Every structure is written in structure tokens, then in C-alpha cells.
Amino acid sequence: MKHWVKMIRFIGGLCLVTLLGIAYVSYHCHNSLCLAPEHSSLSPRYSVSSGSSSRGSEILSSPASMIKLIGGFASKINIESVAFEEAYDLGFDITSRDVIVFLHIQKTGGTTFGRHLVRDLNLENPCNCPRKRKRCDCFRPNTVNEQWLFSRYSTGWKCGLHADWTELTDCVEGALDEYEGSARKRRYFFITVLRDPIHRYLSEFRHVQRGATWKSARHWCGGQEFTSLPHCYKGSNWTGVELDEFMNCSYNLAHNRQTRMLADLTLAGCYTGYNTTADQLERDRILLQSAKHNLASMAYFGLTEEQATSQYIFERTFHLDFANPFDQANATLSAQAIAELTPVQIERVRQLNSLDNELLEFARQLLDKRFKMLKRRDPHFKRNWLRVIHPHKSERTTETH
């Protein structure tokens, strides 16, 4: 009898310890992401309508799984996003429920591209851009408040200043519902522009040196706003900062900005412990993998250094043409700025943006693959390409036929 009593007490003790352990883990890791298995697959936080597997095959070098999640934040997004090949196959329906969402990364040429979107597309009902007003009304035909473009120059910064992928996917649906005064499901075509990391980083440095801060950015992630991120400067801005000081701030969000803004930050604990040494290599790996995945999932992206190719891909993907061509900016100023740096400084900039360098290489390969696919499928490639690279010559050729 005593033996059974001891056995019951022992089993009861085990159960009590187990329950206490579950309670402890639940308290300190209050979402399912923290408990993900080591080889859980990296999946997007939004639903994708396309049943095609082509998008997955576009991720040329991205690993298929991740080891673990670092302090993950639960944030389930349920919006319908359209990938590249589906956008090409089905097209963009401006009269229905399709919306282009422009993810504008600082100092990538996004301001110029954003103006192209609202001013230069050949549309039956172009955006209305009143003089002396920064924003345009890009309403669907026969509507008075339904936007087909979600960007700085149409809706404004509805999801925050330079909202990233994490913020946009969490915010865009609700922001448009509020703007239009009714809830509805839409199809979202995410687009962005990337730039050579060294040139982009130095451009941001010079912009900050002149007084820019972007301090009003929301940094929304995992259902909360991270308002207590440390600043690299004291006072209202960082005017006059020298490059070495700019680089030495470990929590400077300019470092690897493109990777961070394209990644799902909830997979790596949002901004908790950002840029600390603990698990930094693992965090970097997760963010880079996620950024590649999300880039390949987008309907379109362009490269600042490949303006003609980027324009052609946009036009053939969306079946929309630009009235004015994209200008390839002269790289002389950037080259001069780099020439003024010491070899040590150049190497330091490269190290600080190592994730962006790898992301750009991935983007170049993916852009080339998309260009070749569209060229192969375009029965009028020579004419369409000539119109992009020599618009005036193309017009004269058309007039003579």
C-alpha cells in the first residue's frame, strides 16, 4: 500500500513540475513563433492567391528552412498578394480591386520612381496631380475615392514614414478601408526599388549630414510600435556628422537598411535587442533569408543601376507603359564621393552592409531571369525595347510606318 502511495505522489510531482514548466514558457514566450521547431519553413505572413509554384523556383540561392526564431512576435496577416508571374499572366486590373503598393526604401531613387507612377503612366484616367500639391488622386475610373496606388505621392505615408514590408503588410488593408470608408478585400501588387548598397549608404549618410532624421518613422512590428529605439545623436538631428562617427553607431538603421526593410521582422523579434551581439549571426541569417523570400514574392522590383531593364520589366508585367522613360542617373557624383574615402572606410561600409550586398546580388540574378523570361515571351521585343532605350527614335520609326 505504501508503495502505491509513493508512486502516486511521484507521478503527481512530475505532473506539477510539467505544469509549472508550461506556465513558465507560456509567460516568457507568449506566441507560437517562439516554439517553432528547428526546421520550420519560412513562410509569408499573408495569403497569396497564385497557385503557381514559379515564385518558389525564383529564389535562386535562398535556403529552404531556418534553424530557429529569435523572440518571435505573433502577427498573422491575411491579405491577398500577387506574385510576379501571376501579375504577368493576369495583368493589373485598375477597374476592379487591384492595388499597387510601393515600398519606398530611403535613397534608392524611390522619389523619382514614385513620381513616374503618378505622372507618367499612360492611362485612360491618369492620376490627378493639382499644382502646388505634393500628392495626386489616383482613383479608379468611375470612382471618387478608390485608390489603385498606395504610395507617398498618392495616399501619403498612411502606414508611417517609409513603411517597411512588416509595417505595410500589417497596415495597408486597414488604411485603405479607413480612407475609402468601407471594408473590402483587394489584391495587392507589392513593388520596390533597390540600389547598390555602398552608393545607397553614402547617399543616406550625406542626407543625414544635412539634417535628415526620419525620426517620425513608426517602427511598427508584431502589433506594437517601438518608440524607444535609441538615437545615434543628441539633440534634434545629426547635422555635420562625419562618416566614421556615422559608421560607429551600432544601432544605426542605415546599416543593411534594404534587407531590414524587406524582411519580416517578426521572425527575428522585431526591434528587441536590435544589433546586439546575442544571436546576431542567426538574426542576420533569418532577416536575409526573409528579405530574399519577400523580394521574390513581389509583383515587381527594379534596380537603380538598371533603369532601362527595370522600366521594361514593369511595363511588360503590368501591361502599362510610361510616357517618359526612366533616366539612368549619372554615377559621377557617387564615384567622386567614394574616391574621397580611404580604403579602410570603403571596406568598413562594405562590411556594415554585407547583408544588403548579398541581397543585391540575389536581386540582380532574379532581375536578369525575369528580363529574359519577358523578352522570350514578347513577340514585339525589339520595338518595345527600342521605345525604352531610345524613346524619340522609336517615335520617329513609328511615324514612318
Buried (B, 14 or more C-beta within 10 A) or exposed (E): EEEEEEEEEEEEEEEEEEEEEEEEEEEEBEBEBBEBEEEBEBEBBBEBEBEBEBBEEBBEEBEEEBBBBBBBBEBEBEBBBBBBBBBBEBEBEBEEBBBBBBBBBBBBBBBBBBBBBBBBBEBEBBBEBEEEEEBBBBBBEEEEEBBBBBBBBBBBBBBBBBBBBBBBBBBBBEBBEEBBEEEEEBBBBBBBBBBBBBBBBBBBBBBBBEEBBEEEBBBBBBEEBBEEEEBBBEEEBBEEBEBEEBBEBEEBBBBBBBBBBBBBBBBBBBBBBBBEEEBEEBBBBBBBBBBBBBBBBBBBBBBBBBBBBBBBBBBBBBEBBBEEBBEEBEEEEBEEBBEEBEEEBBEBBBEBBBBBBBBBEBBBEBBEBBBEBBBEEBEEBEEBBBBBBBEEEBEEEEEEE
